[in-house]
Each structure stands twice: as structure tokens, then as C-alpha cells.
Amino acid sequence: MAQQMDPNQLKKAEVSASLAKSLISQAIEQSAANPLLCEEALKQASAEIAQAQTMISQVQSTLQASSQQ
């Protein structure tokens, strides 16, 4: 039986990517005024990007497994 792609995984990845974009914008705005806030925003953005990549990889693996069956 072929595995089904979970559209919720892609929605979650989209939310993570959107949040990362917002955090990067925040880091840019804070870069001159508050380097510590800038650094924290970039760390959070990095974590969100990693989470989005993981979710996308899971969906890709499911699709590849489905196409091989």
C-alpha cells in the first residue's frame, strides 16, 4: 500500500519558514540597536529553518517511497 503525503507537514513547514522570515527581519531591525536581540532572533530563525527542512525532507521521503511502490 502506498504511503500518503501529509499536507499538514507542508503547512507546518510553511509556518516555520514564515516565522523564520519574520525573525530575520527582526534581526535586521535590531542589528544596530541591540546586537544581543539580533543574535537571539537569528538563532531562533535558524532553528525554524532547520525544522522546516526536516518536515520537507519527511514529505519528500514519503513521496519517493510512494513512487517506488
Wavefront OBJ file of the C-alpha trace (Angstrom):
o trace
v 0.000 0.000 0.000
v 1.366 3.421 -0.986
v 2.098 5.910 1.753
v 0.087 9.115 1.761
v 1.729 12.522 1.817
v 0.666 14.527 4.864
v -0.298 18.042 3.717
v -0.131 19.165 7.343
v 3.634 18.587 7.265
v 3.938 21.056 4.396
v 1.704 23.577 6.166
v 3.885 23.307 9.275
v 6.997 23.808 7.138
v 5.373 26.861 5.572
v 4.614 28.307 9.018
v 8.202 27.670 10.151
v 9.592 29.357 7.045
v 7.288 32.341 7.531
v 8.316 32.641 11.169
v 11.983 32.432 10.171
v 11.469 35.262 7.672
v 9.883 37.383 10.381
v 12.720 36.638 12.793
v 15.330 37.549 10.183
v 13.532 40.854 9.567
v 13.534 41.454 13.315
v 17.260 40.701 13.456
v 17.928 43.221 10.696
v 15.947 45.886 12.543
v 17.723 45.160 15.846
v 21.226 44.729 14.422
v 22.431 48.250 15.187
v 20.408 48.987 18.313
v 20.647 45.682 20.152
v 23.146 43.074 18.956
v 22.015 40.570 21.617
v 18.410 40.650 20.397
v 19.694 40.370 16.848
v 21.717 37.287 17.738
v 18.780 35.669 19.538
v 16.437 36.319 16.617
v 18.947 34.745 14.237
v 19.285 31.670 16.467
v 15.513 31.274 16.527
v 15.317 31.763 12.757
v 17.974 29.106 12.272
v 16.009 26.649 14.414
v 12.812 27.349 12.447
v 14.622 26.822 9.141
v 16.032 23.511 10.383
v 12.559 22.416 11.461
v 11.101 23.340 8.065
v 13.874 21.420 6.288
v 13.166 18.339 8.398
v 9.456 18.431 7.606
v 10.092 18.911 3.891
v 12.567 16.014 3.901
v 9.971 13.786 5.547
v 7.420 14.630 2.860
v 9.998 14.052 0.115
v 10.881 10.656 1.589
v 7.215 9.692 1.681
v 6.749 10.749 -1.938
v 9.847 8.854 -3.054
v 8.736 5.728 -1.214
v 5.285 6.004 -2.800
v 6.688 6.370 -6.303
v 8.864 3.276 -5.875
v 5.947 1.038 -4.944
l 1 2 3 4 5 6 7 8 9 10 11 12 13 14 15 16 17 18 19 20 21 22 23 24 25 26 27 28 29 30 31 32 33 34 35 36 37 38 39 40 41 42 43 44 45 46 47 48 49 50 51 52 53 54 55 56 57 58 59 60 61 62 63 64 65 66 67 68 69
